[in-house]
């Protein structure tokens, strides 16, 4: 088992997402979500997905628009319909 400092892991994950095209805030939110998932035992949704996303983007199998833009399609009193435009769902 490899032990890594949590803050270093967040920084590395955020840096990778910035390199992929995310803006600072977006990269930090995505990194936080992935690290938290990993720390709570949801490894399949944690930091290991960074490599999967990167590989799939490089091979043209995943369309991931970074930075993420979101539009409100419908805004109702009890719900909203959002369009994430193929951005990072974490954000």
C-alpha positions in Angstrom: 0.0 0.0 0.0 1.2 3.4 -0.9 0.6 6.3 1.5 0.3 9.8 0.1 -0.2 13.1 1.9 -3.8 14.2 1.3 -3.0 17.8 0.4 -0.3 16.7 -2.0 -2.8 14.3 -3.6 -5.3 17.1 -4.0 -2.7 19.4 -5.5 -1.5 16.7 -7.9 -5.1 15.9 -9.0 -5.9 19.6 -9.4 -2.8 20.1 -11.4 -3.7 17.3 -13.8 -7.1 18.8 -14.4 -5.7 22.2 -15.0 -3.3 20.7 -17.5 -6.4 19.1 -19.2 -8.0 22.6 -19.5 -9.9 23.2 -16.3 -9.7 26.6 -14.6 -8.3 26.8 -11.0 -11.6 26.7 -9.1 -12.9 23.8 -11.3 -9.8 21.8 -10.9 -9.8 22.2 -7.1 -13.5 21.1 -6.9 -12.9 18.1 -9.1 -9.8 17.1 -7.1 -11.6 17.5 -3.8 -14.4 15.3 -5.0 -12.1 12.6 -6.3 -9.9 12.6 -3.1 -13.0 12.5 -0.8 -14.4 9.6 -2.8 -11.1 7.8 -2.4 -10.8 8.5 1.3 -14.3 7.3 2.0 -13.6 3.9 0.3 -15.2 4.6 -3.1 -12.0 3.9 -5.0 -13.8 3.4 -8.3 -15.0 7.0 -8.2 -11.8 8.3 -6.6 -8.4 9.4 -7.9 -7.8 6.4 -10.1 -10.4 7.8 -12.5 -8.0 10.6 -13.4 -6.0 8.2 -15.5 -9.1 6.6 -17.0 -10.5 10.0 -18.0 -7.1 11.1 -19.5 -6.6 7.9 -21.4 -10.2 8.0 -22.8 -9.9 11.7 -23.8 -6.5 11.0 -25.6 -8.1 8.1 -27.5 -11.2 10.2 -28.4 -13.5 8.0 -26.4 -14.6 10.6 -23.9 -15.7 14.2 -24.7 -14.9 16.3 -21.7 -15.2 20.0 -22.3 -13.0 21.9 -19.9 -13.5 24.4 -18.6 -17.0 23.3 -17.7 -19.9 25.6 -18.6 -23.3 25.0 -17.2 -26.6 26.4 -18.4 -30.0 26.4 -16.6 -32.4 24.9 -19.1 -35.5 25.1 -16.8 -35.8 26.8 -13.4 -38.9 25.7 -11.4 -39.8 26.3 -7.8 -38.9 22.7 -6.7 -36.3 21.7 -9.3 -34.0 22.9 -12.1 -32.8 21.2 -15.3 -29.2 21.9 -15.9 -27.1 21.3 -19.1 -23.5 20.6 -18.2 -22.3 20.7 -21.8 -20.1 17.6 -21.4 -18.1 19.2 -18.6 -16.8 17.8 -15.4 -19.8 16.5 -13.5 -18.1 17.0 -10.2 -18.1 20.7 -10.8 
